[in-house]
Each structure stands twice: as C-alpha cells, then as structure tokens.
Amino acid sequence: MKLLDPSLTTNRLILRRASPAEAPEVARYLAENRAHMQPWEPLYAPSRYSPEFWIDQLEADLTESNLRLFLFKREQPDRVIGIAHFSNFLRGPVQFCNLGYQLDLGEQGRGYMCEALQRAIGCVFDDLNVHRIQANYMPHNRRSGALLRRLGFIVEGYARDYLYINGAWEDHILTSLTNDNWRG
C-alpha cells in the first residue's frame, strides 16, 4: 500500500500524522483523556501514556500499513484534540480498512469528529483507493453510532462478545461505508 503523509485541513481543523518529536504532546492528550476513554478501550499498560512509547509508535506509523491522523484546531496547531486511525489495510479482493477514532472530552459536541472524518474518509477513498471502511461500536455508545450514521455508514450486523474492552467482552454493532468511486 502506498502510504500517505497527508496534512489535511477543514474549516476548523488540521489532520496530520505526528512526528516522533511530538510524542510528549500525544502522551499528554492520551493521559488527560484516559478516564474518559476507558469505557471504550482495552486495558492498556501504563507505558502507553508515556512519551517513550509514542516515540517508537510514531516512528512505526510511518512505515506500517495504517494511517493515524491527529486532530488539531487551526488556532492551536500544536495541541492534539483527537485521533482518527485507519488500520489493517487489506488489498487483493477485499480492499478495506478499519476505522477507530476518539476526541478530547472537552471538545465533544461541536462537530469536530464528523468534520475530521468526512475529510479523512475522502482521502482514504480517493488517494488510497480503498473500497470499504469498517467501523464498529458498542451498542450503548449512542454518540458513536449517531456519528457513523451521519457519515453514511450502514449497519451490517451485531457481533456478540466481539472485543475485550475495559476488562470485559463487549458486543459491537458492525458498520461499513463503501466507496462508490473505487477504481479497480
């Protein structure tokens, strides 16, 4: 897969990869939002919230088959407010990837994630020519379900005990969005 090094913009946001030099800022964002994100994430080792972990991870992000975009407000281009992560790109007959996302607790309810994902999905569809993006959410995460519906994702199923989240197996609603302009 040809990986991008995009710097995408919207009216209010900048979406881009972070450099290893920005590991302290990424660690700050994750540490500050740890309690807020805990109900929706696996139990991570404490090292995940350290700059040292993110130096290695951000270096790996430049070579692996994923696209982790950090969200910044245009007026604060050095402060992470969220993440949109496209991962597990598969080619051949499937042509898909998975999408995960998160937003700072203090920035929710302003439409930032919808704005960011509209732009990022366009990039993944147009520039990477992915046919399908899959995103899954826990049934009680109504906010995530509403976001995916606004973006045009279609519910495809229900997976019982799908992911081990916050110390328990959690059911997930399976959704996807397909690229009508995919070039074979």
Residue pairs with C-beta under 8 A, 6 or more apart in sequence:
1 65
1 89
1 91
1 128
2 128
3 62
3 63
3 65
3 67
4 67
4 123
4 127
4 128
5 17
5 62
6 15
6 16
6 17
6 67
6 69
6 123
6 127
7 14
7 15
7 16
8 14
8 15
8 16
8 69
8 119
8 120
8 123
9 15
9 74
9 119
10 115
10 116
10 118
10 119
11 115
12 73
12 74
12 112
12 115
13 71
13 72
13 73
13 74
13 112
13 115
13 116
13 119
14 71
14 72
14 73
14 74
14 77
15 69
15 70
15 71
15 72
15 84
15 116
15 119
15 120
16 69
16 70
16 72
17 58
17 61
17 62
17 67
17 68
17 69
17 70
18 25
18 26
18 54
18 58
18 68
18 70
18 80
19 58
20 54
20 55
20 58
20 59
22 58
22 70
22 78
22 80
23 51
23 52
23 53
23 54
23 55
23 57
23 58
24 51
24 54
25 78
25 79
25 80
26 51
26 54
26 58
26 70
26 80
27 49
27 50
27 51
27 53
27 54
28 80
29 79
29 80
29 81
29 104
30 37
30 48
30 49
31 49
32 104
33 102
33 104
33 105
34 49
36 104
36 105
37 102
38 166
39 165
39 166
40 102
40 138
40 141
40 144
40 165
40 166
41 165
41 166
42 163
42 164
42 165
42 166
43 166
43 167
47 53
61 68
65 87
65 88
65 89
66 85
66 86
66 87
66 88
66 89
66 97
67 85
67 86
67 87
67 89
67 124
67 128
68 83
68 84
68 85
68 86
68 87
69 83
69 84
69 85
69 86
69 116
69 120
70 80
70 82
70 83
71 80
71 81
71 82
71 83
71 84
71 103
71 112
71 113
71 116
72 78
72 79
72 80
72 81
73 79
73 81
73 112
80 104
81 103
81 104
81 107
81 112
82 101
82 102
82 103
82 104
82 107
82 112
82 113
82 116
83 100
83 101
83 102
84 99
84 100
84 101
84 113
84 116
84 117
84 120
85 99
85 100
85 101
86 97
86 98
86 99
86 120
86 124
86 133
87 97
87 98
87 99
87 100
88 97
88 98
89 96
89 97
89 128
89 130
90 96
90 97
94 131
94 132
95 129
95 130
95 131
95 132
95 182
96 130
96 131
96 132
96 133
96 134
96 176
97 124
97 130
97 132
97 133
97 134
98 133
98 134
98 135
98 136
99 117
99 121
99 133
99 134
99 135
100 135
101 113
101 116
101 117
101 135
103 112
103 113
108 143
113 147
114 147
114 150
114 151
117 147
117 151
118 151
121 133
121 151
121 177
124 130
124 133
125 133
125 179
125 181
125 182
126 181
129 179
129 182
129 183
130 179
130 182
131 178
131 179
131 182
132 176
132 177
132 178
132 179
133 153
133 176
133 177
134 174
134 175
134 176
135 148
135 153
135 175
135 176
135 177
136 159
136 162
136 163
136 172
136 173
136 174
136 175
137 144
137 145
137 148
137 172
137 173
137 175
138 144
138 165
138 170
138 171
138 172
138 173
139 145
139 158
139 171
139 172
139 173
145 173
148 175
151 177
152 177
153 175
153 176
153 177
154 175
154 176
154 177
155 173
155 174
155 175
156 174
156 175
156 176
157 173
157 174
158 171
158 172
158 173
158 174
159 171
159 172
159 173
159 174
160 171
161 169
161 170
161 171
162 169
162 170
162 171
162 172
163 169
163 170
163 172
164 170
